[in-house]
Amino acid sequence: MKNIKLITLIIFSLLLTQACNKNLDPNRPTMAEDKRRKNIEEGRGASIASILGSRGNTNYEFSTSNPMWRATLDTLDFLPLTTVDYSGGVVITDWYSENSSNEALKITVRFLSNDIRSDGIKIIVHKKNCNQNLDCKINILSNSKIKDKLLSVILKKAALFEKSDKKKK
């Protein structure tokens, strides 16, 4: 019994030390300078060049200058919002129930493009149905009138915002 414990301990120690071996991944940088260089190349770091704007081709528009973003927030302003992330391109509402306590809707809007096009935005409508025992089932309404109406309203408002912005310039 004592030998089995000793053998198990030795095997465990060997496995543990092998897992810590830095040479397992040949692409993994080992020196601090290599790590910094790799992070900057992959866009995970910051350099003076990237701060000054001379590196990379990322183009962020502010939310006030993006008609799709403004139109979406304007359309969903009656709903409580849980996540509004401009840089991630997503707006998520909280569960909303108008009159029925056993039925609620949640809307997720994902921005795929800054262009005012129907394929530049993805709307997902979740519907939650709960019974008397508070057992709830959540479904995604893939073909719903709510989704189509929201898409239509957002695109129309975005077009109006863009037209208004062009007149101001």
Secondary structure, DSSP 8 states (H G I E B T S, - for coil): -HHHHHHHHHHHHHHHHHHT-GGG-TTS--SHHHHHHHHHHTT-S--HHHHHT-S-------GGG-HHHHHHHHHTTTS-EEEEETTTTEEEE--B-SS-TTEEEEEEEEES-SSSSGGGEEEEEEEEEE-TT--EEEEEESS-HHHHHHHHHHHHHHHHHHHHHHHH-
